[in-house]
Amino acid sequence: MARQTRWVIFAQPQQHGGPANLFIAGDGTKTESREKAEKFKTHRAAEDFARTKNIRLDGAMTYIGQMDFTDFEIQNK
């Protein structure tokens, strides 16, 4: 299965091997679901989304980062 890198907005520091990550979903709420996480092709698009949803990007708790997703996760959000 192919993997694609996308920008996402993390709603807490990224977890590696610990509890699930928290992302910002398309409606601006927090979600643990990778499929529901809003995915962006550019960093700028993620910034614009955050601005329109009044999401404060503080660089520590809420920030933009990259993750790899399967085609299924991208198409079935």
RANOR-V458025 format. One record per backbone hydrogen bond with DSSP energy under -0.5 kcal/mol. CO is the residue of the C=O (numbers start at 0). NH is the residue of the N-H. Records with the same first field share a line. If there is no record, write none. Layout:
CO->NH, NH
This chain:
1->70
3->68
5->66
6->39
7->9, 64
8->23
9->62
14->16
21->10, 11
22->24, 30
23->37
24->27
28->24
30->22
32->36
35->25
39->6
41->45
42->46
43->47
44->48
45->49
46->50
47->51
48->52
49->54
50->53
53->55
54->56
55->57
60->62
61->57, 58
62->9
64->7
66->5
68->3
69->73
70->74
71->75
